[in-house]
């Protein structure tokens, strides 16, 4: 029993650290966009910057990760109130941006229904400013998919079913693998691995790092027992 409590205490500390790191990075990036401090938005001066919309979603995801842990660990009532809102925000913002990426501005029903942008992806993006550069504006398709998957994890935490933790593990592994591939691409200068192909927006290095942490967090949660399990 003592070892069990110790292990779960370590898991909670790790989740808390991951949440704080992701939240801090998201705040730095948003500050960089708002006050046009370029080096806060990207790791390399010539690299791809994390988008403002991405940083905003990371802020809420960092809160979501901690609340998922609390929900799994002790059925924390506050989690049941906040997690649906975080999931809805991720689905709405990233879902609409995803639809907009497949919208033809000239023709098509989707264009008339959704337009081409949500507006949030271009907040604080001003052409000619120092912070404007490669990757400004729309987030990467990989970023969008990862956030949608994380939103699914937020919703999954609300329900009590047998395979809940396995779903966390699968989603976490997917996010970790995608992130690792992107990180390797940056380390070995292989643009195709971080999705810089056919004019598509690549995933930023700091974005890949933050997703790696979120994915690891979900995997840790999948191995976390409730306070009622011994």
C-alpha positions in Angstrom: 0.0 0.0 0.0 2.8 2.4 0.8 4.6 1.7 -2.5 1.3 2.2 -4.3 0.7 5.6 -2.7 4.3 6.6 -3.4 4.1 5.6 -7.1 0.9 7.5 -7.5 2.4 10.5 -5.8 5.3 10.5 -8.3 2.8 10.3 -11.2 1.0 13.3 -9.9 4.2 15.3 -9.5 5.2 14.4 -13.1 1.8 15.5 -14.4 2.0 18.7 -12.5 5.5 19.5 -13.9 4.4 18.7 -17.5 1.3 20.9 -17.1 3.3 23.8 -15.7 6.0 23.5 -18.5 3.4 23.4 -21.3 1.4 26.3 -19.7 4.6 28.4 -19.3 5.7 27.8 -22.9 2.2 28.7 -24.2 2.2 31.9 -22.2 5.7 32.9 -23.4 4.6 32.3 -27.0 1.4 34.3 -26.6 3.4 37.2 -25.0 5.8 37.0 -27.9 2.9 37.4 -30.4 1.2 40.1 -28.5 4.3 42.2 -27.9 6.1 41.2 -31.1 9.0 39.5 -29.3 10.1 37.1 -32.0 12.5 34.8 -30.1 9.6 33.9 -27.7 7.6 32.3 -30.5 10.2 30.0 -31.9 13.3 28.1 -30.7 15.5 28.9 -33.7 15.7 32.4 -35.2 15.2 31.0 -38.7 12.8 28.3 -37.6 9.1 27.9 -37.7 7.2 29.7 -35.0 4.4 28.3 -32.8 1.2 30.0 -33.8 -0.9 32.1 -31.4 -3.9 29.8 -31.8 -1.6 26.8 -31.0 -0.2 28.5 -27.9 -3.7 29.3 -26.7 -4.9 25.7 -27.2 -1.8 24.5 -25.3 -2.7 26.7 -22.4 -6.1 25.1 -22.1 -4.6 21.6 -22.8 -2.1 22.0 -19.9 -5.1 22.6 -17.6 -6.9 19.7 -19.3 -4.0 17.3 -18.7 -4.0 18.0 -14.9 -7.8 17.7 -14.7 -7.8 14.4 -16.6 -5.3 13.0 -14.0 -7.5 14.3 -11.1 -10.6 12.8 -12.7 -8.9 9.4 -13.2 -7.2 9.4 -9.8 -10.1 10.6 -7.6 -13.1 11.5 -9.7 -12.5 15.1 -9.0 -15.9 16.9 -9.5 -14.3 20.2 -10.8 -12.8 18.2 -13.7 -16.3 17.1 -14.7 -17.2 20.7 -15.0 -14.2 22.1 -16.8 -13.1 19.2 -19.1 -16.2 19.4 -21.4 -15.5 23.1 -22.0 -11.9 22.5 -22.8 -12.8 19.6 -25.2 -15.5 21.8 -26.9 -13.0 24.7 -27.3 -10.4 22.4 -28.9 -13.0 20.8 -31.2 -14.5 24.2 -32.3 -11.3 26.1 -32.9 -9.2 23.3 -34.4 -12.2 21.7 -36.1 -13.1 24.9 -37.9 -9.5 25.6 -38.9 -9.3 22.1 -40.3 -12.4 22.6 -42.3 -11.1 26.0 -43.5 -7.9 24.3 -44.7 -10.0 22.2 -47.1 -12.2 25.1 -48.2 -12.1 26.4 -51.7 -12.5 30.2 -51.5 -13.9 30.3 -55.0 -16.4 27.4 -55.2 -17.9 24.8 -53.0 -20.6 24.4 -50.3 -18.0 24.3 -47.5 -16.8 27.8 -48.4 -20.3 29.3 -48.2 -20.9 27.6 -44.9 -17.6 28.1 -43.0 -15.7 30.8 -44.9 -11.9 30.3 -45.0 -10.7 31.3 -41.6 -11.8 31.5 -38.0 -10.0 34.7 -37.3 -8.1 33.3 -34.2 -5.4 31.9 -36.4 -4.4 35.4 -37.6 -4.6 37.2 -34.2 -1.5 39.4 -33.8 -0.2 38.3 -37.3 0.8 41.4 -39.1 2.8 41.1 -42.3 6.1 43.1 -42.1 6.4 42.9 -38.3 9.6 41.1 -37.0 7.5 38.3 -35.5 5.9 37.5 -38.9 7.8 34.8 -40.7 7.8 31.2 -41.9 4.8 29.4 -40.5 2.8 32.4 -39.4 -1.0 32.0 -39.4 -2.6 28.6 -39.8 -1.3 25.8 -37.6 0.0 22.6 -39.1 -2.5 19.8 -39.9 -0.6 17.6 -37.5 -1.1 20.2 -34.7 -4.8 20.3 -35.5 -5.2 16.5 -35.4 -3.2 16.2 -32.1 -5.4 18.8 -30.4 -8.6 17.1 -31.6 -7.3 13.8 -30.3 -6.4 15.5 -27.0 -10.0 16.8 -26.9 -11.2 13.3 -27.2 -9.1 12.3 -24.2 -10.7 15.1 -22.2 -14.2 13.8 -23.0 -13.1 10.2 -22.4 -12.1 11.1 -18.9 -15.7 11.9 -18.0 -17.0 8.4 -18.6 -16.4 5.3 -16.6 -15.8 2.4 -19.0 -13.4 -0.5 -19.1 -11.1 0.6 -21.9 -10.8 4.3 -20.8 -7.1 4.0 -19.8 -6.3 2.1 -23.0 -7.7 4.9 -25.0 -5.5 7.4 -23.1 -2.5 5.2 -23.9 -3.4 4.9 -27.6 -3.9 8.7 -28.0 -0.8 9.4 -25.9 1.3 7.0 -28.0 0.0 8.5 -31.3 0.9 12.0 -30.1 4.3 11.0 -28.8 5.2 9.2 -32.0 4.1 12.1 -34.3 6.1 14.5 -32.0 9.2 12.3 -32.0 9.2 12.0 -35.8 8.9 15.8 -36.1 11.7 16.3 -33.5 14.0 13.8 -35.3 13.2 15.7 -38.5 14.5 18.9 -37.0 17.5 17.3 -35.4 18.6 15.7 -38.7 17.4 18.5 -41.1 14.7 16.3 -42.7 11.8 18.7 -43.5 9.5 16.0 -44.7 9.4 14.5 -41.2 8.0 17.7 -39.7 5.5 18.0 -42.6 7.2 20.7 -44.7 5.8 19.3 -48.0 3.8 20.7 -50.9 3.4 24.1 -49.3 1.7 22.8 -46.1 2.5 24.5 -42.8 5.1 22.4 -40.9 4.8 21.7 -37.3 7.1 24.0 -35.2 9.9 22.5 -33.1 8.6 23.9 -29.8 5.1 22.7 -30.8 6.4 19.2 -31.3 8.2 19.3 -27.9 5.0 20.4 -26.1 3.0 17.7 -27.8 5.6 15.1 -26.8 5.1 16.2 -23.1 1.3 16.1 -23.4 1.5 12.6 -25.0 3.8 11.4 -22.2 1.3 12.8 -19.7 -1.5 10.8 -21.2 0.6 7.6 -21.1 1.4 8.2 -17.4 -2.3 8.8 -16.7 -3.1 5.5 -18.4 -0.9 3.8 -15.8 -2.5 5.7 -12.9 -4.8 3.8 -10.5 -7.7 5.4 -8.7 -7.6 6.0 -4.9 -9.9 3.0 -4.6 -7.5 0.5 -6.3 -4.7 -1.2 -4.4 
